[in-house]
Amino acid sequence: MDERLFYSYNAWRGGAFALPGDTVDRDIHDKALSFVREKEILSLLGLRQTGKSTLSFQLIHDLLEEGVRPERIFYFTFDDLSLRQELSASFGSFLKIVERFLGEEIQQRKTIIYIFIDEVQKLSGFIEYIKSLYDLRLPVKWILTGSSSLELKAQIKESLAGRVLSLSVLPFSEAEIFKGHGLTPPDKKNIWRFIFGETTPDNKALKKYQAGMMSFKQRIQKLFEEYMVSGGLPAVALSKDADKKQLLLKSYRETYLDQDIRNLVREDKLWVYQKVMELLASRTGDLLNYSNIASHLEVTVDTIKRYSMLLEKTFIIKNLTTYSNNIRSEILKTPKVYFTDLGIRNSLLGLNSVSQIEKLGQYGIIFENAIVEKLNTIAPFMGHEARLHYWRTKTKEEVDIIVYTPERLLPIEIKSDKKIQTKHLKGIRSFLAKEKEKTGVLVGRFEDADIIEEDNIRIYMLPYWMI
Protein backbone atom coordinates (compact mmCIF):
# COMPACT_ATOMS: atom_id res chain seq x y z
CA MET A 1 0.00 0.00 0.00
CA ASP A 2 1.23 3.47 -0.89
CA GLU A 3 2.74 5.03 2.22
CA ARG A 4 1.50 8.56 1.52
CA LEU A 5 -2.03 7.26 0.99
CA PHE A 6 -1.94 5.32 4.26
CA TYR A 7 -0.87 8.38 6.26
CA SER A 8 -3.46 10.58 4.57
CA TYR A 9 -6.18 8.15 5.74
CA ASN A 10 -4.56 7.77 9.19
CA ALA A 11 -3.86 11.45 9.91
CA TRP A 12 -3.82 10.95 13.71
CA ARG A 13 -0.43 9.24 13.37
CA GLY A 14 1.03 12.63 12.52
CA GLY A 15 -0.80 14.38 15.34
CA ALA A 16 -2.97 16.38 12.93
CA PHE A 17 -6.34 14.73 13.50
CA ALA A 18 -9.50 16.65 14.39
CA LEU A 19 -13.15 16.09 13.60
CA PRO A 20 -14.74 18.69 11.32
CA GLY A 21 -16.53 21.38 13.30
CA ASP A 22 -19.90 20.50 11.76
CA THR A 23 -19.75 16.80 12.77
CA VAL A 24 -23.12 15.75 14.20
CA ASP A 25 -23.10 13.58 17.31
CA ARG A 26 -25.25 10.62 16.23
CA ASP A 27 -27.95 9.07 18.41
CA ILE A 28 -26.21 5.73 17.96
CA HIS A 29 -22.78 7.08 19.01
CA ASP A 30 -22.81 5.98 22.66
CA LYS A 31 -24.02 2.47 21.84
CA ALA A 32 -21.41 2.12 19.09
CA LEU A 33 -18.67 3.25 21.48
CA SER A 34 -19.78 0.72 24.09
CA PHE A 35 -19.63 -2.00 21.41
CA VAL A 36 -16.08 -0.94 20.49
CA ARG A 37 -15.11 -2.02 24.02
CA GLU A 38 -16.54 -5.52 23.48
CA LYS A 39 -14.49 -8.33 21.95
CA GLU A 40 -16.87 -9.06 19.07
CA ILE A 41 -16.51 -7.58 15.59
CA LEU A 42 -18.57 -4.38 15.23
CA SER A 43 -20.40 -3.85 11.95
CA LEU A 44 -22.08 -0.55 11.01
CA LEU A 45 -24.54 -1.11 8.18
CA GLY A 46 -27.13 1.00 6.42
CA LEU A 47 -28.06 3.12 3.45
CA ARG A 48 -25.14 4.69 1.65
CA GLN A 49 -24.40 8.30 2.64
CA THR A 50 -25.93 8.00 6.12
CA GLY A 51 -22.66 8.83 7.87
CA LYS A 52 -21.04 5.45 8.58
CA SER A 53 -17.54 6.72 7.73
CA THR A 54 -18.06 9.83 9.82
CA LEU A 55 -19.17 7.67 12.76
CA SER A 56 -16.00 5.59 12.34
CA PHE A 57 -13.86 8.71 12.65
CA GLN A 58 -15.87 9.78 15.71
CA LEU A 59 -15.06 6.42 17.31
CA ILE A 60 -11.39 6.84 16.42
CA HIS A 61 -11.47 10.28 18.03
CA ASP A 62 -13.04 8.73 21.15
CA LEU A 63 -10.29 6.11 21.36
CA LEU A 64 -7.60 8.78 21.10
CA GLU A 65 -9.36 10.84 23.79
CA GLU A 66 -9.35 7.76 26.03
CA GLY A 67 -5.58 7.51 25.69
CA VAL A 68 -5.23 4.81 23.02
CA ARG A 69 -1.96 5.50 21.26
CA PRO A 70 -2.30 6.61 17.60
CA GLU A 71 -0.14 3.76 16.28
CA ARG A 72 -2.69 1.24 17.62
CA ILE A 73 -5.47 2.56 15.37
CA PHE A 74 -5.69 1.65 11.68
CA TYR A 75 -8.17 2.88 9.08
CA PHE A 76 -8.56 1.38 5.59
CA THR A 77 -11.19 2.03 2.96
CA PHE A 78 -12.00 -0.36 0.16
CA ASP A 79 -13.13 2.64 -1.88
CA ASP A 80 -9.38 2.70 -2.66
CA LEU A 81 -9.11 0.74 -5.91
CA SER A 82 -5.35 0.24 -5.63
CA LEU A 83 -5.76 -1.36 -2.17
CA ARG A 84 -8.53 -3.64 -3.45
CA GLN A 85 -6.35 -4.73 -6.35
CA GLU A 86 -3.39 -5.42 -4.04
CA LEU A 87 -5.49 -7.49 -1.66
CA SER A 88 -7.33 -9.32 -4.44
CA ALA A 89 -4.05 -10.96 -5.37
CA SER A 90 -3.64 -12.26 -1.81
CA PHE A 91 -5.74 -11.49 1.26
CA GLY A 92 -2.72 -12.49 3.32
CA SER A 93 -0.95 -9.30 2.28
CA PHE A 94 -3.41 -7.36 4.49
CA LEU A 95 -1.72 -8.50 7.71
CA LYS A 96 1.65 -7.69 6.19
CA ILE A 97 0.47 -4.14 5.49
CA VAL A 98 -0.76 -3.76 9.07
CA GLU A 99 2.45 -5.19 10.54
CA ARG A 100 4.57 -2.99 8.31
CA PHE A 101 3.00 0.16 9.78
CA LEU A 102 2.75 -1.38 13.26
CA GLY A 103 6.45 -2.25 13.33
CA GLU A 104 5.96 -5.72 14.80
CA GLU A 105 4.04 -8.96 14.36
CA ILE A 106 0.46 -8.74 15.58
CA GLN A 107 0.70 -12.09 17.37
CA GLN A 108 3.49 -10.72 19.56
CA ARG A 109 1.39 -7.84 20.87
CA LYS A 110 -0.05 -7.79 24.36
CA THR A 111 -2.38 -4.82 23.77
CA ILE A 112 -5.27 -4.62 21.32
CA ILE A 113 -5.03 -2.76 18.03
CA TYR A 114 -8.14 -1.31 16.37
CA ILE A 115 -8.70 -1.91 12.66
CA PHE A 116 -11.44 0.05 10.89
CA ILE A 117 -12.38 -1.10 7.37
CA ASP A 118 -14.76 1.12 5.42
CA GLU A 119 -16.92 -0.19 2.55
CA VAL A 120 -15.81 -3.74 3.32
CA GLN A 121 -18.40 -5.16 0.90
CA LYS A 122 -16.36 -3.88 -2.07
CA LEU A 123 -13.82 -6.71 -1.75
CA SER A 124 -15.65 -9.95 -2.26
CA GLY A 125 -14.73 -12.73 0.16
CA PHE A 126 -12.87 -10.52 2.62
CA ILE A 127 -15.43 -11.14 5.36
CA GLU A 128 -14.44 -14.83 5.34
CA TYR A 129 -10.80 -13.79 5.72
CA ILE A 130 -11.64 -11.58 8.72
CA LYS A 131 -13.53 -14.51 10.25
CA SER A 132 -10.40 -16.68 9.99
CA LEU A 133 -8.29 -13.96 11.66
CA TYR A 134 -10.89 -13.43 14.39
CA ASP A 135 -10.90 -17.15 15.14
CA LEU A 136 -7.10 -17.01 15.63
CA ARG A 137 -7.80 -14.76 18.64
CA LEU A 138 -5.41 -12.07 17.46
CA PRO A 139 -5.30 -8.94 19.64
CA VAL A 140 -7.44 -7.03 17.12
CA LYS A 141 -10.74 -5.23 17.46
CA TRP A 142 -12.44 -5.14 14.06
CA ILE A 143 -14.84 -2.34 13.10
CA LEU A 144 -16.43 -2.82 9.68
CA THR A 145 -18.72 -0.52 7.75
CA GLY A 146 -20.74 -1.32 4.67
CA SER A 147 -23.26 0.36 2.46
CA SER A 148 -26.56 -1.25 1.72
CA SER A 149 -25.16 -4.44 0.26
CA LEU A 150 -27.25 -7.58 0.28
CA GLU A 151 -24.12 -9.68 -0.20
CA LEU A 152 -22.47 -8.07 2.83
CA LYS A 153 -25.46 -8.72 5.08
CA ALA A 154 -25.56 -12.35 3.93
CA GLN A 155 -21.82 -12.77 4.50
CA ILE A 156 -22.02 -11.29 8.00
CA LYS A 157 -25.00 -13.47 8.88
CA GLU A 158 -23.38 -16.66 7.57
CA SER A 159 -19.67 -16.12 8.26
CA LEU A 160 -19.71 -14.03 11.42
CA ALA A 161 -22.61 -15.61 13.30
CA GLY A 162 -21.90 -15.30 17.02
CA ARG A 163 -18.87 -13.12 16.33
CA VAL A 164 -20.44 -9.80 15.42
CA LEU A 165 -22.42 -6.96 16.96
CA SER A 166 -24.32 -5.09 14.24
CA LEU A 167 -25.78 -1.60 14.35
CA SER A 168 -27.88 0.10 11.70
CA VAL A 169 -26.88 3.63 10.74
CA LEU A 170 -30.13 5.32 9.71
CA PRO A 171 -30.89 8.68 8.07
CA PHE A 172 -30.87 11.60 10.49
CA SER A 173 -33.46 11.62 13.26
CA GLU A 174 -35.22 14.82 14.30
CA ALA A 175 -32.71 15.31 17.13
CA GLU A 176 -29.77 14.89 14.74
CA ILE A 177 -31.26 17.39 12.28
CA PHE A 178 -31.61 19.88 15.15
CA LYS A 179 -27.97 19.33 16.12
CA GLY A 180 -26.87 19.58 12.48
CA HIS A 181 -28.41 23.05 12.34
CA GLY A 182 -26.64 24.05 15.56
CA LEU A 183 -29.81 23.81 17.65
CA THR A 184 -30.54 22.07 20.94
CA PRO A 185 -33.08 19.28 20.28
CA PRO A 186 -36.21 18.95 22.43
CA ASP A 187 -36.22 16.29 25.13
CA LYS A 188 -38.96 13.81 24.18
CA LYS A 189 -37.90 10.94 26.41
CA ASN A 190 -41.07 11.04 28.52
CA ILE A 191 -43.29 10.60 25.45
CA TRP A 192 -41.06 7.84 24.09
CA ARG A 193 -41.16 6.02 27.41
CA PHE A 194 -44.94 6.14 27.24
CA ILE A 195 -45.16 4.93 23.63
CA PHE A 196 -42.78 2.06 24.27
CA GLY A 197 -44.55 0.77 27.33
CA GLU A 198 -42.54 2.10 30.27
CA THR A 199 -45.09 4.60 31.63
CA THR A 200 -48.77 5.55 31.41
CA PRO A 201 -49.05 9.28 32.21
CA ASP A 202 -52.24 10.89 33.49
CA ASN A 203 -53.66 14.04 31.91
CA LYS A 204 -51.71 16.33 34.24
CA ALA A 205 -48.40 14.69 33.32
CA LEU A 206 -49.30 14.74 29.61
CA LYS A 207 -50.03 18.48 29.73
CA LYS A 208 -46.71 19.00 31.50
CA TYR A 209 -44.90 17.09 28.73
CA GLN A 210 -46.55 19.34 26.15
CA ALA A 211 -45.71 22.52 28.05
CA GLY A 212 -42.06 21.43 28.21
CA MET A 213 -41.90 21.19 24.42
CA MET A 214 -43.92 24.29 23.48
CA SER A 215 -40.84 26.47 22.92
CA PHE A 216 -39.67 23.97 20.26
CA LYS A 217 -43.04 23.60 18.52
CA GLN A 218 -42.59 25.95 15.55
CA ARG A 219 -39.06 24.73 14.83
CA ILE A 220 -40.18 21.08 14.99
CA GLN A 221 -43.06 21.80 12.61
CA LYS A 222 -40.76 23.55 10.11
CA LEU A 223 -38.15 20.79 10.16
CA PHE A 224 -40.84 18.10 9.98
CA GLU A 225 -42.29 19.68 6.85
CA GLU A 226 -38.82 19.74 5.26
CA TYR A 227 -38.30 16.12 6.35
CA MET A 228 -41.58 15.08 4.71
CA VAL A 229 -40.29 16.41 1.38
CA SER A 230 -36.52 15.81 1.48
CA GLY A 231 -36.01 13.07 4.08
CA GLY A 232 -33.09 12.65 6.45
CA LEU A 233 -29.97 11.72 4.46
CA PRO A 234 -27.36 13.89 6.25
CA ALA A 235 -26.12 15.96 3.30
CA VAL A 236 -29.69 16.50 2.08
CA ALA A 237 -31.17 17.30 5.49
CA LEU A 238 -28.50 19.88 6.31
CA SER A 239 -28.48 21.63 2.93
CA LYS A 240 -30.36 24.96 2.84
CA ASP A 241 -30.55 24.97 -0.96
CA ALA A 242 -33.74 23.29 -2.28
CA ASP A 243 -32.24 22.70 -5.74
CA LYS A 244 -29.13 21.11 -4.23
CA LYS A 245 -31.31 18.79 -2.15
CA GLN A 246 -32.99 17.51 -5.31
CA LEU A 247 -29.67 17.06 -7.13
CA LEU A 248 -28.28 15.09 -4.18
CA LEU A 249 -31.33 12.81 -4.15
CA LYS A 250 -31.15 12.26 -7.91
CA SER A 251 -27.45 11.41 -7.61
CA TYR A 252 -28.23 9.05 -4.73
CA ARG A 253 -30.82 7.17 -6.77
CA GLU A 254 -28.43 6.76 -9.71
CA THR A 255 -25.52 5.65 -7.50
CA TYR A 256 -27.74 3.14 -5.68
CA LEU A 257 -28.81 1.49 -8.93
CA ASP A 258 -25.31 1.57 -10.40
CA GLN A 259 -23.26 0.39 -7.40
CA ASP A 260 -25.62 -1.53 -5.10
CA ILE A 261 -28.02 -3.19 -7.53
CA ARG A 262 -26.25 -3.61 -10.87
CA ASN A 263 -24.44 -6.76 -9.69
CA LEU A 264 -27.65 -8.25 -8.27
CA VAL A 265 -30.05 -7.63 -11.16
CA ARG A 266 -29.55 -8.47 -14.82
CA GLU A 267 -28.61 -5.46 -16.93
CA ASP A 268 -31.73 -5.75 -19.06
CA LYS A 269 -33.90 -5.86 -15.92
CA LEU A 270 -32.61 -2.71 -14.21
CA TRP A 271 -35.47 -0.72 -15.70
CA VAL A 272 -37.93 -3.20 -14.14
CA TYR A 273 -36.23 -2.76 -10.76
CA GLN A 274 -36.54 1.03 -11.02
CA LYS A 275 -40.22 0.70 -12.01
CA VAL A 276 -40.83 -1.49 -8.96
CA MET A 277 -39.25 1.25 -6.80
CA GLU A 278 -41.51 3.86 -8.39
CA LEU A 279 -44.65 1.75 -8.03
CA LEU A 280 -43.92 1.00 -4.39
CA ALA A 281 -43.30 4.72 -3.83
CA SER A 282 -46.74 5.46 -5.27
CA ARG A 283 -48.27 2.81 -2.99
CA THR A 284 -46.60 3.80 0.27
CA GLY A 285 -48.65 2.64 3.23
CA ASP A 286 -50.60 0.15 1.12
CA LEU A 287 -50.63 -3.62 1.38
CA LEU A 288 -47.88 -5.03 -0.83
CA ASN A 289 -49.79 -6.66 -3.71
CA TYR A 290 -47.15 -8.61 -5.63
CA SER A 291 -49.60 -9.95 -8.24
CA ASN A 292 -50.94 -6.51 -9.06
CA ILE A 293 -47.45 -5.03 -9.57
CA ALA A 294 -46.34 -8.06 -11.60
CA SER A 295 -49.37 -7.74 -13.87
CA HIS A 296 -48.76 -4.01 -14.31
CA LEU A 297 -45.14 -4.57 -15.37
CA GLU A 298 -45.80 -7.85 -17.20
CA VAL A 299 -43.22 -9.80 -15.20
CA THR A 300 -43.52 -12.79 -12.85
CA VAL A 301 -44.70 -12.54 -9.26
CA ASP A 302 -41.40 -14.14 -8.17
CA THR A 303 -39.51 -11.28 -9.83
CA ILE A 304 -41.52 -8.69 -7.88
CA LYS A 305 -41.03 -10.63 -4.64
CA ARG A 306 -37.26 -10.78 -5.21
CA TYR A 307 -36.98 -7.08 -6.06
CA SER A 308 -39.09 -6.11 -3.04
CA MET A 309 -36.83 -8.26 -0.88
CA LEU A 310 -33.75 -6.52 -2.33
CA LEU A 311 -35.26 -3.12 -1.61
CA GLU A 312 -35.86 -4.08 2.01
CA LYS A 313 -32.46 -5.74 2.49
CA THR A 314 -30.75 -2.66 1.06
CA PHE A 315 -32.68 -0.43 3.50
CA ILE A 316 -34.73 1.45 0.87
CA ILE A 317 -38.08 0.22 2.13
CA LYS A 318 -39.37 -1.07 5.46
CA ASN A 319 -42.13 -3.69 5.44
CA LEU A 320 -44.47 -3.91 8.41
CA THR A 321 -46.08 -7.27 9.09
CA THR A 322 -49.55 -7.58 10.55
CA TYR A 323 -49.94 -8.14 14.27
CA SER A 324 -51.42 -11.51 15.18
CA ASN A 325 -51.39 -13.81 18.19
CA ASN A 326 -50.26 -16.43 15.70
CA ILE A 327 -46.62 -15.80 14.73
CA ARG A 328 -46.98 -17.93 11.59
CA SER A 329 -49.92 -15.79 10.55
CA GLU A 330 -47.86 -12.62 11.04
CA ILE A 331 -45.23 -13.89 8.64
CA LEU A 332 -47.58 -15.19 5.96
CA LYS A 333 -49.98 -12.26 5.73
CA THR A 334 -49.37 -9.39 3.33
CA PRO A 335 -47.00 -6.66 4.62
CA LYS A 336 -47.46 -2.90 4.34
CA VAL A 337 -44.65 -0.96 2.69
CA TYR A 338 -43.02 2.26 3.89
CA PHE A 339 -39.87 4.07 2.75
CA THR A 340 -36.86 4.40 5.04
CA ASP A 341 -36.20 7.86 3.63
CA LEU A 342 -38.96 10.07 2.27
CA GLY A 343 -36.53 12.11 0.18
CA ILE A 344 -35.70 9.00 -1.85
CA ARG A 345 -39.39 8.10 -2.08
CA ASN A 346 -40.45 11.56 -3.28
CA SER A 347 -37.53 11.83 -5.70
CA LEU A 348 -38.74 8.65 -7.42
CA LEU A 349 -42.09 10.36 -8.06
CA GLY A 350 -40.72 13.81 -8.90
CA LEU A 351 -42.18 15.43 -5.78
CA ASN A 352 -40.22 18.35 -4.35
CA SER A 353 -42.60 20.58 -2.37
CA VAL A 354 -45.40 20.34 0.19
CA SER A 355 -47.77 22.21 -2.15
CA GLN A 356 -47.14 19.62 -4.87
CA ILE A 357 -47.68 16.78 -2.39
CA GLU A 358 -50.95 18.33 -1.20
CA LYS A 359 -52.16 18.98 -4.75
CA LEU A 360 -51.70 15.28 -5.60
CA GLY A 361 -53.51 14.19 -2.43
CA GLN A 362 -50.42 12.51 -0.94
CA TYR A 363 -49.99 14.55 2.22
CA GLY A 364 -51.76 12.02 4.45
CA ILE A 365 -49.73 8.99 3.43
CA ILE A 366 -46.41 10.87 3.55
CA PHE A 367 -47.37 12.17 7.00
CA GLU A 368 -48.06 8.56 8.06
CA ASN A 369 -44.73 7.33 6.64
CA ALA A 370 -42.88 10.10 8.50
CA ILE A 371 -44.42 9.10 11.85
CA VAL A 372 -43.72 5.41 11.20
CA GLU A 373 -40.06 6.20 10.51
CA LYS A 374 -39.84 8.34 13.65
CA LEU A 375 -40.99 5.34 15.67
CA ASN A 376 -38.55 3.05 13.81
CA THR A 377 -35.73 5.45 14.66
CA ILE A 378 -36.63 5.64 18.35
CA ALA A 379 -37.31 1.92 18.96
CA PRO A 380 -33.67 0.70 19.04
CA PHE A 381 -32.82 3.10 21.88
CA MET A 382 -35.50 1.99 24.27
CA GLY A 383 -34.59 -0.29 27.16
CA HIS A 384 -36.30 -3.40 25.85
CA GLU A 385 -37.28 -5.07 22.62
CA ALA A 386 -40.01 -3.29 20.67
CA ARG A 387 -41.56 -4.35 17.38
CA LEU A 388 -43.82 -2.40 15.04
CA HIS A 389 -46.75 -4.05 13.25
CA TYR A 390 -50.01 -2.99 11.67
CA TRP A 391 -53.42 -4.55 12.38
CA ARG A 392 -56.18 -5.44 9.97
CA THR A 393 -59.05 -7.91 10.24
CA LYS A 394 -61.04 -9.74 7.59
CA THR A 395 -63.86 -7.26 8.24
CA LYS A 396 -61.40 -4.43 7.45
CA GLU A 397 -61.04 -3.08 10.96
CA GLU A 398 -57.55 -1.63 11.06
CA VAL A 399 -54.95 0.33 12.99
CA ASP A 400 -51.85 1.89 11.39
CA ILE A 401 -49.29 0.82 14.01
CA ILE A 402 -49.20 -1.69 16.84
CA VAL A 403 -46.21 -1.15 19.15
CA TYR A 404 -45.43 -4.56 20.63
CA THR A 405 -43.43 -4.53 23.88
CA PRO A 406 -43.24 -7.01 26.77
CA GLU A 407 -45.45 -4.65 28.79
CA ARG A 408 -48.34 -4.13 26.38
CA LEU A 409 -49.73 -3.76 22.88
CA LEU A 410 -50.23 -0.10 21.96
CA PRO A 411 -52.43 0.70 18.93
CA ILE A 412 -51.52 3.98 17.21
CA GLU A 413 -53.68 5.55 14.53
CA ILE A 414 -52.02 8.27 12.41
CA LYS A 415 -54.13 10.99 10.81
CA SER A 416 -53.03 14.23 9.17
CA ASP A 417 -56.34 15.89 10.09
CA LYS A 418 -56.38 18.95 12.34
CA LYS A 419 -59.61 17.94 14.07
CA ILE A 420 -60.47 14.67 15.81
CA GLN A 421 -63.30 12.73 14.22
CA THR A 422 -65.18 9.81 15.77
CA LYS A 423 -64.24 7.55 12.85
CA HIS A 424 -60.54 8.02 13.69
CA LEU A 425 -61.04 6.13 16.96
CA LYS A 426 -62.98 3.17 15.55
CA GLY A 427 -60.00 0.93 14.83
CA ILE A 428 -58.32 1.72 18.15
CA ARG A 429 -61.47 0.89 20.12
CA SER A 430 -61.94 -2.35 18.22
CA PHE A 431 -58.33 -3.44 18.80
CA LEU A 432 -58.46 -2.61 22.51
CA ALA A 433 -61.67 -4.64 22.91
CA LYS A 434 -60.34 -7.66 21.02
CA GLU A 435 -56.93 -7.70 22.74
CA LYS A 436 -58.20 -6.64 26.19
CA GLU A 437 -55.77 -3.71 26.27
CA LYS A 438 -56.58 -0.36 27.89
CA THR A 439 -54.42 2.23 26.14
CA GLY A 440 -54.40 3.63 22.59
CA VAL A 441 -52.98 6.66 20.76
CA LEU A 442 -54.23 8.94 18.00
CA VAL A 443 -51.52 11.06 16.35
CA GLY A 444 -52.62 14.07 14.33
CA ARG A 445 -52.18 17.74 13.53
CA PHE A 446 -54.46 18.98 16.29
CA GLU A 447 -53.25 21.63 18.71
CA ASP A 448 -53.26 20.06 22.16
CA ALA A 449 -52.53 16.76 23.84
CA ASP A 450 -55.46 15.22 25.67
CA ILE A 451 -56.87 11.93 26.95
CA ILE A 452 -60.27 10.49 26.11
CA GLU A 453 -61.38 8.20 28.92
CA GLU A 454 -64.25 5.81 28.32
CA ASP A 455 -65.28 2.35 29.59
CA ASN A 456 -62.02 1.83 31.49
CA ILE A 457 -59.81 2.66 28.46
CA ARG A 458 -57.65 5.66 27.66
CA ILE A 459 -57.05 7.03 24.17
CA TYR A 460 -54.26 9.61 24.09
CA MET A 461 -54.47 12.49 21.59
CA LEU A 462 -50.87 13.37 20.68
CA PRO A 463 -49.99 16.29 18.37
CA TYR A 464 -47.47 14.94 15.85
CA TRP A 465 -44.79 17.39 16.91
CA MET A 466 -44.67 15.78 20.36
CA ILE A 467 -43.59 12.38 18.93
Steps between C-alpha positions, in 0.01 A plus 500: 500500500623847411651656811376853430147370447509306827607806700241720331228257617662462845570868572504450880839329466646839415317675782283700259163335557184692589135444421341760272321769698163412346515130601163395643502283811285204392230345718674166455843635605497390865379149418761465225774613739389247761515228232855606408597392853357150446705219347262427212536648152294820464317553172332830406254444217241711324407712203792657320574861599347470848827583675662162571850627415448811709389284794817292458714812531299607806581164660867542411492844661343345812775238521769767474324706769501192724877475466535230233827569324466611134716215368245248634222632275478409131252623240461350151237565237419261220387800296875506422527304175876450528459340846223272372718391210796431731290293738316317222828336407541370856290577807802400706677819396254694721669386822837581348382855430377538858821357647712720277343815647475346848870413507451153647308176456142522622524165679779637719290788631356505849267797441211520255524686171189645334444440129226696323406385148262722305284369213611145577241358258704628203754217532317176449592222742686721746244438774599131498864604538416721800311207653813283474711772667240553773499128575880514549430725801739769382511813718286691248170680534330509160260780404341452158271730307298420192248668279170339426640181354291186502813290452665661803201435725490137385874458557480648850202282588662181369871554569496709816210342688571531872803718431343832409302784654310687228354849511290670235600853404175669397424836336502792742241502777324820604751549783794458261351750254465749787864445597610525136346847486677600822183476709427326829246221434187467715499234770226252405606213723183510711278456193723224364490318832122512483478379139738213564323371806701633794245750636132595478472873580181661628358815342695729733831336408410505129427874512832552677681309223335725242584818690865391516516476121298810406808718444617250234163463326545735203853378428388135516212572262730675250761224505231231482355658187847506341552138609172396336629633167877440510551226760792458737812407301761717679624707205143554378352580841767758582502675162312833491481501120181332368650441154811341651282268708332372184832455318639303795195272503518445124870415530422264788241312296739459206791389721278249682393335175850508353705382800264308730260334257677458166681185618179351642260562211550416134594801289188471287283489814629815671214699351254252656670544838469879474132467401439281805658774716274761341186289536573425864562872556156574356347235728667599826295384796305251289497123526775359279309337212764305308255366239366844418849648449611197297197532273561873456862444394434172317758305700470201735382525859830340609689786334299759695549306824877485443528870415289597802726285716808674355349840572440404862840334548671808357307723744295688237165377626371371833224238498266478797339164568153469646461444872352163591503270801613238251864563403464287186206714396706817549763373260265370232260793477561787260737773629454876472781694335663822620815681386801533729566846359224721364743704291583189297131410477394846380792527258379182328165671436637845416354662812696792643262723698220476756263687266563241228446216748173655619379565145546130415319391817809332649543704816323247723703197398832688512404630845431139606833377358685777686346400835570131435866579431522714814385200702744271314782740585410519869432128561864378508585740784232389739591272789329189369402333177227678305345394171274695266207335321174606342159344571224411259213253527301317235218748565746783421536635851849645510760696693810656340756393762509249783799554731578159648700503825519252789279736702211552259361537150450866408280580197591828328284657232666772288289772340610824336169666592496806725177399673414173674217306341312208655594274208870547584450311827306204359798276428668579832185417697453176310861391558487583871179297540633198311841496672373606845743793508419835662716759325502640145642803317375728224771712335390801298544867420272624776621765742499343845573170668207346683359171628160356416389271781213261440397154627826448690721583197716800420560637151779758492479788250860588409588792269752365248768745606512339845608160357 
